[in-house]
């Protein structure tokens, strides 16, 4: 859970997770156009989210499709609900 919270501490990464939750899958390019960031910067954010197991990436030819993995979010939500 610590890795999940650390990954979500960054506002850009939170927004990536929000976008993917609203509309998945999305390619790296589709995400990059929604931010004032280079494609490489978005890829670095995606790498952190993948390391935290918040995002899964499926290679499809030259494209990469990104999906939210809700399991780490469910663990954080359950923990927060116990505190509320």
C-alpha positions in Angstrom: 0.0 0.0 0.0 2.9 2.4 0.6 4.0 2.1 -3.0 0.5 2.8 -4.1 0.2 5.9 -2.0 3.6 7.1 -3.0 2.8 6.7 -6.7 -0.5 8.6 -6.2 1.2 11.5 -4.3 2.1 13.1 -7.7 -0.8 15.1 -9.2 0.1 14.1 -12.7 0.0 10.4 -11.9 -3.3 10.8 -10.1 -4.7 12.5 -13.2 -3.4 9.6 -15.4 -5.2 7.1 -13.2 -8.4 9.2 -13.4 -8.2 9.4 -17.2 -7.7 5.7 -17.5 -10.5 5.0 -15.1 -12.9 7.1 -17.2 -11.7 5.7 -20.6 -9.5 2.7 -21.0 -7.5 1.5 -22.7 -5.5 4.6 -23.8 -2.3 4.7 -25.7 0.8 6.7 -24.5 0.1 9.3 -27.2 -3.6 9.7 -26.2 -2.4 10.3 -22.6 0.4 12.7 -23.7 -1.9 15.0 -25.6 -4.0 15.6 -22.4 -1.0 16.9 -20.5 1.5 19.7 -21.2 4.2 17.0 -21.1 6.3 15.2 -23.6 5.6 11.6 -24.4 8.7 10.6 -22.6 7.6 12.3 -19.4 4.2 10.5 -19.6 6.1 7.2 -20.1 8.1 7.9 -16.9 4.9 8.5 -15.0 3.4 5.3 -16.4 6.5 3.4 -15.3 6.0 4.5 -11.7 2.3 3.6 -11.9 3.2 0.2 -13.4 5.8 -0.4 -10.6 3.0 0.3 -8.1 0.8 -2.1 -10.0 -1.8 0.6 -10.6 -1.5 0.4 -14.4 -1.0 -2.5 -16.7 0.4 -2.1 -20.2 -0.4 -4.3 -23.1 1.9 -4.1 -26.1 0.0 -4.0 -29.4 2.3 -3.7 -32.3 4.1 -0.4 -32.0 1.5 1.0 -29.6 1.1 0.4 -25.9 -2.4 0.2 -24.4 -2.6 1.2 -20.7 -5.3 0.0 -18.3 -6.0 0.7 -14.6 -5.6 -2.2 -12.2 -8.1 -1.5 -9.5 -6.8 -4.0 -7.0 -4.3 -1.7 -5.3 -6.9 1.1 -5.2 -9.4 -1.3 -3.6 -6.9 -2.0 -0.8 -6.3 1.7 -0.1 -10.1 2.3 -0.2 -10.7 -0.5 2.3 -8.0 0.9 4.6 -9.4 4.4 4.4 -12.9 3.2 5.0 -11.8 1.6 8.3 -10.4 5.0 9.4 -13.5 7.0 8.5 
